[in-house]
Amino acid sequence: MRIGARPIAVARATAWLGAALVAAPAARAQDAVAKPGFSIAPSLTIQETLTNNRDLTRVPAQADLVTQLSPGLRINSHTARLDGTLYYALAALSYARAPRLNTVQHYLDTSFVARGFDDHFSMKTVGSIAQQSISAYGVQSGSNDVVNTNRTQVSNLSVAPTLNGNIAGYANVSLGLNGSTTRAKATPLGSYDSYGGNLAFGGRSGNLGWGLQLSQQTTTYKLGGKTHDQPLVLSGDYFVDYDLKLSLQAGRDRTDALTGTTQSFDTWGWGVEWHPTDRTDVLLQDNKTFYGRSHTITLRHRMQRSVWSYVDTSGINGNPATLGANAKPLTFYDLLYNICLAQGLDALTCQQQAQAYFAANPALDPNQQLGGFLASGTTIQRSQNLSVAVSGLRTTVTLSLFRNGTHLVNAGAPTAGDLANNKQVRQDGETLAISQRLSETASLTLSLSQLRTLATVVQPSSRQRNANLVWTGSLNRFLGYSLGLRHTNYASAITPYEESAVIGSLSLRY
C-alpha cells in the first residue's frame, strides 16, 4: 500500500514529456530500445545549470552554476523466466559558489517478475528512489538542481511471491505474500512498513465467473501507529460478450484502520468493464467500504494520432485492491505509450520505446502524478485527471487538467505533516506542452504548467507557475544533447520566489 503521492518538477517533467512524444519514434529513441532478451546499457549525462536563484528565496537571490554528473545503468529483460526493467542513476551535484551544498541524489525505477516451476511460482519486485516534496504547503521547485528544504529522497521496495495452481480443472488457486518498506531521508514523514498475504480461488464456466479472496495486511507507520486489515470478498462476473463484463461483489472487512479499535463491516460493490473497440476503454466501479464509498471512472479513447482520457478515482491512496487495477491516473508513461500504440506499432515496441526515453532522462519519473506530499497514516484520495495528447507529423500537443483531495481514514489517529492540522489537502492544476520536430533527431518543446494548493483554516494557498523551452537532439546513436530555458514563479504568503535558469546537457549512451 503506497502512502502519499510522488511529486517532483512539474514543468520539467511536462517539457520532457512533450519532447518524448515527438522524439521517441526518432532514431535516438529507437537506437536505445532494448531488444527482446537480456541487455545491459550504461549511460553518462553531464548537465550544466546557470540559475539566478539557487536557494529559491525572495531576497537575497543567489546566482550559481550547478554541475551535475549522472552515471546510469539500465537492465532490460524480456525472457520466459525474467521480465522487467531496472534503471538506476546517481546524480552528483556541484555548486560553484557554495561547495557546502554539494550533494548526491539517487534515482531508481525497477519492476521485475521472475517465474519458475512451469509458471506455478512468480516473484514480483518493484523499487523506486525519487525526490519528493515533504509538504504541499512548502516551497515547490521546478527542478532538483536548486536547493529546496521542502524536498527529500524517498525510497520504496516491494516484494510479492505467489504460488499458482489449479484444482481438478475447475478452479484456479493462488497463495501470495507481500512485503514493502518506504523510507524518507531526514524525516520520519512517509516512512512505513507493510506486510501481508492473500489466498484466492476463482474460476469460469461459460459466461459466468466467480472468485473468493481472503487477505490480511498489517502496516506500521514511523509516525501514526499500526493498522490491520482483513477483508473477505466474494465476487461474481457475467461476460455479456467478449468486450463487456458485469461484476458484483460482497464481503466482510475486519479492520482497526477507521477508529483504532477492531470492527467488522459489510462491504459490497458493482462494476462494468467495456471495450467497444480496440481503441476504447470504459471502466466503472462503485464500492461500499469500511471508510465509506469508493469509486472508479475510467474513460479512454485512442485515435490515429491522439489519446483522450478521463480518470476519476476515490479510495485508499495507492491500494490497487481498493481502486481497481486500471484505476490509476494517467501518467507521463501512459501518454507516450498510448500515442505509440495509436500510430500502429505493437505493444512490446511501444513499451521499449517509452522505457528507452525515460531511461535516458533519469530526472523524469514515468509514473509521476502531479502534486502531493508525504503523509504518515492511511489516507483516502479523490483524484480526477483529464488528459489529451495529439500527435501530428511534426507537432505534438499534450494537455492535462488534474485535481486531488487527500484526507486521513482515521481522523483521530496520531500523525504529523500536512494532515496533522488540516482536515483535507486539496491541489489542482494544468499542464500544456507543444513540441515541434525540427529533424529526425531534434525537437523543440514549449511547456507551461500551473499547480495550486488550496487554502485551509490554518494554511494559506499557494500557486506555482512554470515555463520551459527545451531543444533536444542527437549527434549520433551514442551522443545526445539538450539546451533549455526555464522560469518558475511561486506565489505564497510565506515564501514567494522567482527563478530562471539556462540548462545544457550532454548524454553518452552505450
C-alpha positions as a printed NumPy array, in Angstrom:
array([[  0.   ,   0.   ,   0.   ],
       [  1.545,   3.285,  -1.091],
       [  1.01 ,   6.248,   1.213],
       [  1.34 ,   9.765,  -0.145],
       [  1.844,  10.953,  -3.713],
       [  5.175,  11.306,  -5.516],
       [  5.749,  14.949,  -6.542],
       [  8.796,  16.248,  -8.499],
       [  9.317,  19.055, -11.003],
       [  6.033,  19.609, -12.838],
       [  7.357,  21.919, -15.524],
       [ 10.489,  19.92 , -16.279],
       [  8.551,  16.67 , -16.485],
       [  5.991,  18.18 , -18.827],
       [  8.651,  19.604, -21.096],
       [ 10.493,  16.326, -21.337],
       [  7.196,  14.523, -21.96 ],
       [  6.411,  16.759, -24.907],
       [  9.857,  16.144, -26.338],
       [  9.425,  12.422, -25.783],
       [  6.2  ,  12.248, -27.759],
       [  7.999,  13.726, -30.745],
       [ 11.451,  12.234, -30.355],
       [ 10.652,   8.697, -29.224],
       [  9.916,   7.385, -32.725],
       [ 13.081,   9.073, -33.976],
       [ 16.486,   7.489, -34.278],
       [ 17.68 ,   8.475, -30.808],
       [ 14.954,   6.542, -29.009],
       [ 14.972,   3.666, -31.454],
       [ 18.703,   3.152, -31.026],
       [ 18.215,   2.905, -27.273],
       [ 15.343,   0.423, -27.479],
       [ 16.117,  -2.865, -25.762],
       [ 15.511,  -5.921, -27.925],
       [ 13.666,  -8.993, -26.563],
       [ 16.106, -10.932, -24.413],
       [ 18.558,  -9.583, -21.868],
       [ 20.591,  -6.392, -22.2  ],
       [ 22.687,  -4.048, -20.071],
       [ 23.233,  -0.444, -21.188],
       [ 25.319,   2.093, -19.244],
       [ 24.907,   5.858, -19.734],
       [ 26.546,   9.085, -18.618],
       [ 24.989,  12.571, -18.561],
       [ 26.743,  15.857, -17.853],
       [ 24.457,  18.806, -17.182],
       [ 25.219,  22.479, -16.536],
       [ 22.58 ,  24.753, -14.986],
       [ 23.015,  28.508, -14.623],
       [ 20.361,  29.72 , -12.182],
       [ 19.667,  33.2  , -10.808],
       [ 18.034,  31.926,  -7.585],
       [ 19.794,  28.85 ,  -6.268],
       [ 18.085,  28.87 ,  -2.835],
       [ 14.538,  29.665,  -4.067],
       [ 14.195,  32.716,  -1.825],
       [ 12.701,  36.148,  -2.435],
       [ 15.721,  38.144,  -1.203],
       [ 18.603,  37.97 ,  -1.496],
       [ 18.563,  35.758,  -4.591],
       [ 21.874,  33.93 ,  -5.144],
       [ 23.037,  33.061,  -8.657],
       [ 25.055,  29.88 ,  -9.156],
       [ 26.391,  27.419, -11.704],
       [ 25.389,  23.842, -10.926],
       [ 27.263,  20.936, -12.487],
       [ 25.519,  17.592, -12.474],
       [ 27.275,  14.339, -13.332],
       [ 24.905,  11.356, -13.703],
       [ 26.22 ,   7.872, -14.458],
       [ 23.396,   5.388, -15.02 ],
       [ 22.751,   1.721, -15.721],
       [ 19.767,   0.193, -17.471],
       [ 18.98 ,  -3.521, -17.398],
       [ 16.234,  -4.834, -19.639],
       [ 14.985,  -8.417, -19.613],
       [ 12.159,  -9.913, -21.676],
       [ 12.654, -13.651, -21.262],
       [ 10.418, -16.537, -20.248],
       [ 11.831, -16.551, -16.708],
       [ 12.566, -12.878, -16.056],
       [ 10.542,  -9.981, -17.406],
       [ 11.105,  -6.349, -16.472],
       [ 13.442,  -3.38 , -16.366],
       [ 15.785,  -1.672, -13.942],
       [ 17.174,   1.825, -14.269],
       [ 19.494,   3.363, -11.696],
       [ 21.262,   6.719, -11.863],
       [ 23.455,   8.556,  -9.407],
       [ 23.382,  12.353,  -9.738],
       [ 26.349,  14.195,  -8.22 ],
       [ 25.61 ,  17.941,  -7.961],
       [ 28.337,  20.548,  -7.502],
       [ 27.579,  24.216,  -6.744],
       [ 30.265,  26.62 ,  -7.959],
       [ 29.565,  29.339,  -5.359],
       [ 28.565,  27.118,  -2.416],
       [ 30.582,  23.871,  -2.189],
       [ 28.929,  23.137,   1.166],
       [ 25.74 ,  22.367,  -0.78 ],
       [ 27.35 ,  19.675,  -2.935],
       [ 25.236,  16.545,  -2.752],
       [ 24.45 ,  13.196,  -4.316],
       [ 20.945,  12.155,  -5.38 ],
       [ 19.847,   8.656,  -6.307],
       [ 17.198,   7.608,  -8.833],
       [ 15.814,   4.102,  -9.184],
       [ 12.906,   2.753, -11.209],
       [ 12.615,  -1.021, -11.388],
       [  9.949,  -3.663, -11.853],
       [ 10.689,  -7.363, -12.412],
       [  8.616, -10.533, -12.479],
       [ 10.524, -13.808, -12.107],
       [  8.75 , -17.072, -12.977],
       [  9.554, -20.714, -12.317],
       [  8.236, -24.249, -11.83 ],
       [  6.189, -24.221, -15.047],
       [  4.795, -20.802, -14.16 ],
       [  3.378, -22.078, -10.858],
       [  5.619, -19.636,  -8.999],
       [  6.197, -15.925,  -9.59 ],
       [  8.041, -13.222,  -7.725],
       [  7.283,  -9.568,  -8.415],
       [  9.746,  -6.933,  -7.245],
       [  9.137,  -3.202,  -7.545],
       [ 11.505,  -0.494,  -6.362],
       [ 11.873,   3.264,  -6.663],
       [ 14.035,   6.103,  -5.401],
       [ 12.993,   9.667,  -6.215],
       [ 12.922,  13.237,  -4.933],
       [  9.577,  14.135,  -3.374],
       [  8.001,  17.17 ,  -1.717],
       [  7.571,  16.893,   2.052],
       [  4.69 ,  19.351,   2.364],
       [  2.124,  20.567,  -0.133],
       [  2.262,  23.964,   1.613],
       [  6.046,  24.321,   1.49 ],
       [  8.234,  25.62 ,  -1.314],
       [  7.655,  23.83 ,  -4.634],
       [ 10.511,  23.891,  -7.141],
       [ 10.859,  23.49 , -10.892],
       [ 13.899,  21.216, -10.758],
       [ 16.032,  19.049,  -8.484],
       [ 19.204,  21.052,  -9.139],
       [ 18.1  ,  24.012,  -6.986],
       [ 18.197,  23.986,  -3.164],
       [ 14.86 ,  23.185,  -1.519],
       [ 14.49 ,  22.172,   2.128],
       [ 10.937,  21.02 ,   1.37 ],
       [ 12.241,  18.171,  -0.792],
       [ 13.708,  14.845,   0.267],
       [ 14.674,  11.483,  -1.159],
       [ 12.112,   8.718,  -0.739],
       [ 12.924,   5.032,  -1.32 ],
       [ 10.472,   2.181,  -1.737],
       [ 10.919,  -1.572,  -2.182],
       [  8.104,  -4.111,  -2.558],
       [  8.368,  -7.896,  -2.955],
       [  5.447, -10.265,  -3.649],
       [  5.975, -14.034,  -4.17 ],
       [  2.957, -16.025,  -5.41 ],
       [  2.162, -19.735,  -5.877],
       [ -0.46 , -20.598,  -8.529],
       [ -2.266, -23.86 ,  -9.225],
       [ -5.466, -25.48 , -10.428],
       [ -7.901, -27.764,  -8.607],
       [ -9.132, -30.577, -10.84 ],
       [ -9.543, -28.2  , -13.751],
       [-12.439, -26.378, -12.053],
       [-10.802, -23.629, -10.053],
       [ -7.602, -21.65 , -10.038],
       [ -5.957, -21.072,  -6.694],
       [ -3.198, -18.684,  -5.663],
       [ -1.361, -18.122,  -2.409],
       [  0.63 , -14.935,  -2.134],
       [  2.733, -12.986,   0.332],
       [  3.801,  -9.365,   0.121],
       [  6.108,  -7.013,   1.921],
       [  7.089,  -3.413,   1.302],
       [  9.11 ,  -0.721,   3.002],
       [  9.273,   3.025,   2.353],
       [ 11.792,   5.418,   3.853],
       [ 12.058,   9.195,   3.554],
       [ 15.519,  10.626,   4.108],
       [ 15.965,  13.046,   7.03 ],
       [ 12.274,  12.939,   8.034],
       [ 10.007,  10.316,   9.627],
       [  7.103,  11.506,   7.453],
       [  6.043,   8.997,   4.821],
       [  8.08 ,   6.12 ,   6.278],
       [  6.263,   2.837,   6.842],
       [  6.479,  -0.956,   6.607],
       [  3.716,  -3.185,   5.3  ],
       [  3.344,  -6.936,   5.032],
       [  0.579,  -9.442,   4.455],
       [ -0.764, -12.327,   2.439],
       [ -3.754, -13.463,   0.442],
       [ -5.467, -16.68 ,  -0.591],
       [ -7.651, -16.572,  -3.687],
       [ -9.859, -19.041,  -5.569],
       [-11.569, -18.391,  -8.886],
       [-12.986, -19.986, -11.976],
       [-15.159, -19.535, -15.024],
       [-17.831, -21.612, -16.701],
       [-19.233, -20.247, -19.935],
       [-20.299, -16.664, -19.39 ],
       [-20.096, -16.856, -15.595],
       [-17.037, -16.284, -13.446],
       [-16.559, -16.36 ,  -9.694],
       [-13.904, -15.564,  -7.141],
       [-13.196, -15.764,  -3.414],
       [-10.36 , -13.877,  -1.771],
       [ -9.176, -13.699,   1.818],
       [ -6.327, -11.359,   2.672],
       [ -4.562,  -9.811,   5.634],
       [ -2.433,  -6.666,   5.707],
       [ -0.506,  -5.01 ,   8.533],
       [  1.008,  -1.556,   8.102],
       [  3.269,   0.171,  10.614],
       [  3.99 ,   3.879,  10.242],
       [  7.048,   5.511,  11.748],
       [  4.606,   8.245,  12.748],
       [  0.97 ,   7.248,  13.058],
       [  0.909,   3.811,  14.696],
       [ -0.086,   0.418,  13.26 ],
       [ -3.162,  -0.745,  11.344],
       [ -4.566,  -4.19 ,  10.495],
       [ -6.987,  -5.069,   7.723],
       [ -8.607,  -8.473,   6.99 ],
       [-11.075,  -8.336,   4.081],
       [-13.041, -11.327,   2.768],
       [-14.534, -10.769,  -0.696],
       [-16.816, -12.982,  -2.816],
       [-17.191, -11.832,  -6.423],
       [-19.203, -12.855,  -9.47 ],
       [-18.711, -11.888, -13.125],
       [-21.036, -12.121, -16.1  ],
       [-19.384, -11.883, -19.522],
       [-22.158, -10.444, -21.684],
       [-19.856, -10.543, -24.703],
       [-16.132, -10.637, -25.365],
       [-15.971,  -6.861, -24.882],
       [-18.398,  -6.391, -21.953],
       [-18.169,  -7.697, -18.386],
       [-20.514,  -7.03 , -15.453],
       [-19.404,  -7.766, -11.9  ],
       [-20.793,  -7.877,  -8.377],
       [-19.008,  -8.379,  -5.086],
       [-19.875,  -8.697,  -1.419],
       [-17.855,  -9.379,   1.665],
       [-16.808,  -8.623,   5.204],
       [-13.921,  -6.443,   6.36 ],
       [-12.358,  -6.652,   9.813],
       [-10.116,  -3.677,  10.481],
       [ -8.902,  -1.154,  13.045],
       [ -7.9  ,   1.463,  10.445],
       [-11.064,   3.547,  10.902],
       [-11.1  ,   4.153,  14.665],
       [ -8.088,   2.337,  16.118],
       [-10.419,  -0.341,  17.532],
       [-11.062,  -3.558,  15.601],
       [-14.505,  -3.562,  13.981],
       [-16.269,  -5.582,  11.273],
       [-18.033,  -4.041,   8.291],
       [-20.187,  -5.386,   5.466],
       [-18.899,  -4.46 ,   2.023],
       [-20.358,  -4.672,  -1.463],
       [-19.807,  -3.285,  -4.926],
       [-20.558,  -3.457,  -8.641],
       [-18.584,  -2.843, -11.797],
       [-18.781,  -2.564, -15.581],
       [-15.84 ,  -3.124, -17.927],
       [-16.485,  -2.369, -21.595],
       [-14.145,  -2.304, -24.584],
       [-16.401,  -1.398, -27.532],
       [-13.372,  -1.094, -29.827],
       [ -9.667,  -1.885, -29.653],
       [ -9.086,   1.813, -29.027],
       [-11.769,   2.479, -26.393],
       [-11.842,   1.501, -22.708],
       [-14.652,   2.14 , -20.233],
       [-14.377,   1.104, -16.59 ],
       [-16.981,   1.881, -13.901],
       [-16.664,   0.638, -10.332],
       [-18.559,   1.572,  -7.171],
       [-17.883,   0.076,  -3.733],
       [-19.202,   0.449,  -0.2  ],
       [-16.22 ,   0.039,   2.122],
       [-15.446,   0.35 ,   5.822],
       [-14.493,   4.025,   5.316],
       [-17.462,   4.939,   3.095],
       [-17.896,   4.855,  -0.683],
       [-15.115,   4.454,  -3.203],
       [-15.423,   4.652,  -6.971],
       [-13.561,   4.432, -10.247],
       [-14.467,   6.018, -13.568],
       [-12.031,   5.43 , -16.414],
       [-12.759,   6.611, -19.97 ],
       [-10.022,   6.273, -22.607],
       [-10.065,   6.521, -26.374],
       [ -7.148,   6.32 , -28.797],
       [ -7.478,   7.79 , -32.257],
       [ -4.906,   7.513, -35.005],
       [ -2.82 ,  10.348, -33.629],
       [ -4.427,  11.277, -30.336],
       [ -5.24 ,   9.866, -26.905],
       [ -8.168,  11.136, -24.788],
       [ -8.532,  10.102, -21.178],
       [-10.636,  10.889, -18.1  ],
       [ -9.939,   9.134, -14.812],
       [-11.852,   9.773, -11.577],
       [-10.999,   7.676,  -8.531],
       [-11.752,   7.74 ,  -4.829],
       [-10.346,   5.263,  -2.346],
       [ -7.405,   4.237,  -0.187],
       [ -4.421,   6.02 ,  -1.738],
       [ -2.196,   3.637,  -3.689],
       [ -4.178,   0.484,  -2.888],
       [ -4.868,  -1.375,  -6.189],
       [ -7.168,  -3.844,  -4.422],
       [ -9.456,  -0.961,  -3.467],
       [ -9.219,   1.227,  -6.543],
       [ -9.092,  -1.477,  -9.203],
       [ -6.255,  -2.497, -11.496],
       [ -6.973,   0.228, -14.066],
       [ -7.798,   2.994, -11.63 ],
       [ -4.52 ,   4.909, -11.539],
       [ -4.462,   8.398, -13.046],
       [ -2.927,   8.745, -16.473],
       [  0.857,   9.056, -16.195],
       [  3.537,  10.506, -18.465],
       [  4.493,   6.937, -19.401],
       [  0.88 ,   6.159, -20.374],
       [  0.665,   9.126, -22.74 ],
       [  3.854,   8.187, -24.564],
       [  2.917,   4.502, -24.696],
       [ -0.614,   5.131, -25.959],
       [  0.498,   7.59 , -28.652],
       [  2.893,   4.899, -29.877],
       [  0.064,   2.326, -29.977],
       [ -2.185,   4.752, -31.834],
       [  0.464,   5.004, -34.556],
       [  0.091,   1.279, -35.226],
       [  3.192,  -0.119, -33.501],
       [  2.96 ,  -3.269, -31.379],
       [  2.776,  -3.24 , -27.572],
       [  6.315,  -4.555, -26.965],
       [  7.872,  -1.968, -29.304],
       [  5.895,   0.838, -27.627],
       [  6.905,  -0.365, -24.172],
       [ 10.552,  -0.445, -25.19 ],
       [ 10.439,   2.995, -26.796],
       [  8.848,   4.53 , -23.706],
       [ 11.317,   2.816, -21.374],
       [ 14.25 ,   3.894, -23.55 ],
       [ 13.244,   7.535, -23.344],
       [ 12.756,   7.598, -19.58 ],
       [ 15.996,   5.661, -19.076],
       [ 17.828,   8.391, -20.971],
       [ 16.223,  11.056, -18.724],
       [ 16.544,   9.939, -15.075],
       [ 15.141,  13.194, -13.71 ],
       [ 11.733,  12.331, -15.198],
       [  9.564,   9.851, -13.303],
       [  7.379,   7.905, -15.79 ],
       [  4.776,   7.232, -13.051],
       [  4.64 ,  10.854, -11.921],
       [  1.389,  12.196, -10.517],
       [  1.261,  15.978, -10.225],
       [  1.149,  17.496,  -6.759],
       [  1.304,  15.572,  -3.495],
       [  3.083,  15.406,  -0.144],
       [  4.347,  12.899,   2.43 ],
       [  1.795,  11.509,   4.89 ],
       [  2.058,   9.17 ,   7.874],
       [ -1.187,   7.272,   8.108],
       [ -3.684,   5.576,   5.831],
       [ -5.205,   8.19 ,   3.531],
       [ -8.177,   8.442,   1.202],
       [ -7.621,  10.27 ,  -2.063],
       [-10.087,  11.657,  -4.599],
       [ -8.211,  12.107,  -7.863],
       [ -9.515,  13.482, -11.17 ],
       [ -7.479,  13.762, -14.355],
       [ -8.491,  14.86 , -17.854],
       [ -5.741,  14.393, -20.442],
       [ -5.34 ,  14.632, -24.187],
       [ -2.299,  14.134, -26.399],
       [ -2.41 ,  14.941, -30.112],
       [  0.49 ,  13.979, -32.385],
       [  0.823,  15.366, -35.916],
       [  3.518,  14.698, -38.474],
       [  5.883,  17.144, -36.767],
       [  3.879,  18.741, -33.953],
       [  2.665,  17.218, -30.697],
       [  0.342,  18.874, -28.164],
       [ -0.36 ,  17.458, -24.693],
       [ -2.839,  18.881, -22.18 ],
       [ -3.613,  17.63 , -18.673],
       [ -6.059,  19.002, -16.081],
       [ -5.957,  17.439, -12.621],
       [ -7.447,  17.74 ,  -9.135],
       [ -6.537,  15.844,  -5.955],
       [ -8.002,  15.826,  -2.456],
       [ -6.496,  13.785,   0.407],
       [ -7.612,  13.126,   3.982],
       [ -6.954,  10.56 ,   6.703],
       [ -9.069,   7.417,   7.063],
       [ -8.893,   7.774,  10.849],
       [ -9.215,  11.479,  11.61 ],
       [ -8.309,  10.843,  15.255],
       [ -5.125,   8.874,  14.604],
       [ -1.803,  10.37 ,  15.727],
       [  0.013,  11.809,  12.751],
       [  2.233,  14.647,  11.599],
       [  2.804,  16.732,   8.489],
       [  0.115,  18.411,   6.435],
       [ -2.734,  16.233,   7.735],
       [ -1.941,  16.895,  11.401],
       [ -3.714,  20.269,  11.33 ],
       [ -5.668,  20.114,   8.07 ],
       [ -8.781,  18.035,   7.595],
       [ -8.043,  17.756,   3.88 ],
       [ -5.285,  18.797,   1.474],
       [ -6.508,  19.86 ,  -1.975],
       [ -4.439,  20.581,  -5.081],
       [ -5.279,  21.189,  -8.712],
       [ -3.56 ,  22.407, -11.836],
       [ -2.919,  22.22 , -15.565],
       [ -0.042,  21.358, -17.864],
       [  0.371,  22.141, -21.557],
       [  3.259,  21.088, -23.822],
       [  3.735,  21.887, -27.507],
       [  6.568,  20.118, -29.332],
       [  7.875,  20.639, -32.846],
       [ 10.155,  18.113, -34.52 ],
       [ 12.903,  20.014, -36.279],
       [ 14.588,  16.987, -37.855],
       [ 14.76 ,  13.22 , -37.477],
       [ 16.88 ,  13.649, -34.329],
       [ 15.963,  17.085, -32.924],
       [ 12.876,  18.744, -31.461],
       [ 11.829,  21.966, -29.737],
       [  9.326,  21.931, -26.861],
       [  7.482,  24.716, -25.059],
       [  5.659,  23.766, -21.865],
       [  3.503,  25.7  , -19.421],
       [  2.156,  24.398, -16.127],
       [  0.371,  25.558, -13.009],
       [ -0.024,  23.894,  -9.614],
       [ -2.348,  25.331,  -6.95 ],
       [ -2.576,  24.261,  -3.322],
       [ -5.865,  25.46 ,  -1.876],
       [ -6.044,  27.277,   1.464],
       [ -7.345,  25.705,   4.675],
       [ -8.313,  27.195,   8.031],
       [ -4.667,  27.149,   9.171],
       [ -2.72 ,  27.226,   5.872],
       [ -2.633,  29.89 ,   3.15 ],
       [ -2.938,  28.98 ,  -0.51 ],
       [ -0.025,  28.862,  -2.94 ],
       [  0.43 ,  28.846,  -6.694],
       [  3.336,  27.651,  -8.805],
       [  3.697,  28.559, -12.494],
       [  6.385,  27.09 , -14.723],
       [  7.515,  27.798, -18.272],
       [ 10.101,  25.661, -20.082],
       [ 11.646,  25.825, -23.529],
       [ 13.788,  22.803, -24.416],
       [ 15.754,  21.861, -27.518],
       [ 16.773,  18.169, -27.654],
       [ 18.657,  16.184, -30.257],
       [ 21.277,  13.567, -31.096],
       [ 24.724,  13.932, -32.606],
       [ 24.885,  10.199, -33.316],
       [ 23.463,   6.955, -31.935],
       [ 25.619,   7.265, -28.8  ],
       [ 25.587,  11.006, -28.078],
       [ 22.559,  13.163, -27.28 ],
       [ 22.217,  16.769, -26.133],
       [ 19.684,  19.279, -24.831],
       [ 19.553,  23.025, -24.241],
       [ 16.758,  24.621, -22.259],
       [ 15.38 ,  27.71 , -20.519],
       [ 13.072,  27.574, -17.516],
       [ 11.24 ,  30.088, -15.385],
       [  9.343,  29.407, -12.151],
       [  7.042,  31.805, -10.294],
       [  5.922,  30.649,  -6.846],
       [  3.29 ,  32.808,  -5.121],
       [  2.773,  32.215,  -1.406],
       [  2.068,  34.415,   1.627],
       [  5.097,  32.867,   3.359],
       [  7.806,  32.071,   0.79 ],
       [  7.243,  33.64 ,  -2.658],
       [ 10.078,  33.499,  -5.2  ],
       [ 11.02 ,  33.593,  -8.869],
       [ 13.75 ,  31.531, -10.518],
       [ 15.151,  31.42 , -14.038],
       [ 17.799,  29.107, -15.437],
       [ 19.677,  28.088, -18.555],
       [ 20.298,  24.327, -18.791],
       [ 22.544,  22.366, -21.104],
       [ 23.289,  18.643, -21.064],
       [ 25.288,  16.051, -22.969],
       [ 24.401,  12.331, -22.725],
       [ 26.565,   9.373, -23.663],
       [ 24.714,   6.081, -24.143],
       [ 26.002,   2.642, -24.926]])
